[in-house]
């Protein structure tokens, strides 16, 4: 058996384990910061794309409304008949439930 005190070896092992744990925590913290920054960039990018898409749809919606308004103004009786047929169809669908 050895007459050496095992305490210094244990203290050294504990110190090394603490250092390794500290390095691991730092690595995880850095990685989490990188992930958070990437997520933030992705959200900003998605917001910009959504805003652009909404603007495009708003323009297209305005065009569709203009076409419908002109069609109704040019063909008022046909428009009334179509609206009545749609209402009747919806009533039939709802009544069957």
Rosetta constraint file for C-alpha pairs under 8 A:
AtomPair CA 6 CA 10 HARMONIC 6.27 0.50
AtomPair CA 7 CA 11 HARMONIC 6.11 0.50
AtomPair CA 8 CA 12 HARMONIC 6.11 0.50
AtomPair CA 9 CA 13 HARMONIC 6.20 0.50
AtomPair CA 10 CA 14 HARMONIC 6.13 0.50
AtomPair CA 11 CA 15 HARMONIC 6.09 0.50
AtomPair CA 12 CA 16 HARMONIC 6.16 0.50
AtomPair CA 13 CA 17 HARMONIC 6.10 0.50
AtomPair CA 14 CA 18 HARMONIC 6.16 0.50
AtomPair CA 15 CA 19 HARMONIC 6.22 0.50
AtomPair CA 16 CA 20 HARMONIC 6.11 0.50
AtomPair CA 17 CA 21 HARMONIC 6.06 0.50
AtomPair CA 18 CA 22 HARMONIC 6.05 0.50
AtomPair CA 19 CA 23 HARMONIC 6.18 0.50
AtomPair CA 20 CA 24 HARMONIC 6.13 0.50
AtomPair CA 21 CA 25 HARMONIC 6.14 0.50
AtomPair CA 22 CA 26 HARMONIC 6.22 0.50
AtomPair CA 23 CA 27 HARMONIC 6.14 0.50
AtomPair CA 24 CA 28 HARMONIC 6.12 0.50
AtomPair CA 25 CA 29 HARMONIC 6.01 0.50
AtomPair CA 26 CA 30 HARMONIC 6.12 0.50
AtomPair CA 27 CA 31 HARMONIC 6.15 0.50
AtomPair CA 28 CA 32 HARMONIC 6.02 0.50
AtomPair CA 29 CA 33 HARMONIC 6.21 0.50
AtomPair CA 30 CA 34 HARMONIC 6.28 0.50
AtomPair CA 31 CA 35 HARMONIC 6.17 0.50
AtomPair CA 32 CA 36 HARMONIC 6.06 0.50
AtomPair CA 33 CA 37 HARMONIC 6.14 0.50
AtomPair CA 34 CA 38 HARMONIC 6.16 0.50
AtomPair CA 35 CA 39 HARMONIC 6.07 0.50
AtomPair CA 36 CA 40 HARMONIC 6.08 0.50
AtomPair CA 37 CA 41 HARMONIC 6.20 0.50
AtomPair CA 38 CA 42 HARMONIC 6.15 0.50
AtomPair CA 39 CA 43 HARMONIC 6.16 0.50
AtomPair CA 40 CA 44 HARMONIC 6.23 0.50
AtomPair CA 41 CA 45 HARMONIC 6.10 0.50
AtomPair CA 42 CA 46 HARMONIC 6.07 0.50
AtomPair CA 43 CA 47 HARMONIC 6.08 0.50
AtomPair CA 44 CA 48 HARMONIC 6.27 0.50
AtomPair CA 45 CA 49 HARMONIC 6.24 0.50
AtomPair CA 46 CA 50 HARMONIC 5.98 0.50
AtomPair CA 47 CA 51 HARMONIC 6.09 0.50
AtomPair CA 48 CA 52 HARMONIC 6.26 0.50
AtomPair CA 49 CA 53 HARMONIC 6.12 0.50
AtomPair CA 50 CA 54 HARMONIC 6.02 0.50
AtomPair CA 51 CA 55 HARMONIC 6.16 0.50
AtomPair CA 52 CA 56 HARMONIC 6.26 0.50
AtomPair CA 53 CA 57 HARMONIC 6.15 0.50
AtomPair CA 54 CA 58 HARMONIC 5.98 0.50
AtomPair CA 55 CA 59 HARMONIC 6.35 0.50
AtomPair CA 56 CA 60 HARMONIC 6.30 0.50
AtomPair CA 57 CA 61 HARMONIC 5.83 0.50
AtomPair CA 58 CA 62 HARMONIC 6.21 0.50
AtomPair CA 59 CA 63 HARMONIC 6.43 0.50
AtomPair CA 60 CA 64 HARMONIC 6.27 0.50
AtomPair CA 61 CA 65 HARMONIC 6.19 0.50
AtomPair CA 62 CA 66 HARMONIC 6.23 0.50
AtomPair CA 63 CA 67 HARMONIC 6.34 0.50
AtomPair CA 64 CA 68 HARMONIC 6.22 0.50
AtomPair CA 65 CA 69 HARMONIC 6.04 0.50
AtomPair CA 66 CA 70 HARMONIC 6.19 0.50
AtomPair CA 67 CA 71 HARMONIC 6.12 0.50
AtomPair CA 68 CA 72 HARMONIC 6.08 0.50
AtomPair CA 69 CA 73 HARMONIC 6.09 0.50
AtomPair CA 70 CA 74 HARMONIC 6.04 0.50
AtomPair CA 71 CA 75 HARMONIC 5.94 0.50
AtomPair CA 71 CA 76 HARMONIC 7.97 0.50
AtomPair CA 71 CA 79 HARMONIC 7.98 0.50
AtomPair CA 72 CA 76 HARMONIC 5.13 0.50
AtomPair CA 72 CA 78 HARMONIC 7.90 0.50
AtomPair CA 72 CA 79 HARMONIC 5.64 0.50
AtomPair CA 75 CA 79 HARMONIC 6.15 0.50
AtomPair CA 76 CA 80 HARMONIC 6.29 0.50
AtomPair CA 77 CA 81 HARMONIC 6.28 0.50
AtomPair CA 78 CA 82 HARMONIC 6.12 0.50
AtomPair CA 79 CA 83 HARMONIC 6.07 0.50
AtomPair CA 80 CA 84 HARMONIC 6.10 0.50
AtomPair CA 81 CA 85 HARMONIC 6.14 0.50
AtomPair CA 82 CA 86 HARMONIC 6.17 0.50
AtomPair CA 83 CA 87 HARMONIC 6.16 0.50
AtomPair CA 84 CA 88 HARMONIC 6.06 0.50
AtomPair CA 85 CA 89 HARMONIC 6.07 0.50
AtomPair CA 86 CA 90 HARMONIC 6.20 0.50
AtomPair CA 87 CA 91 HARMONIC 6.13 0.50
AtomPair CA 88 CA 92 HARMONIC 6.24 0.50
AtomPair CA 89 CA 93 HARMONIC 6.29 0.50
AtomPair CA 90 CA 94 HARMONIC 6.15 0.50
AtomPair CA 91 CA 95 HARMONIC 5.97 0.50
AtomPair CA 92 CA 96 HARMONIC 6.34 0.50
AtomPair CA 93 CA 97 HARMONIC 7.06 0.50
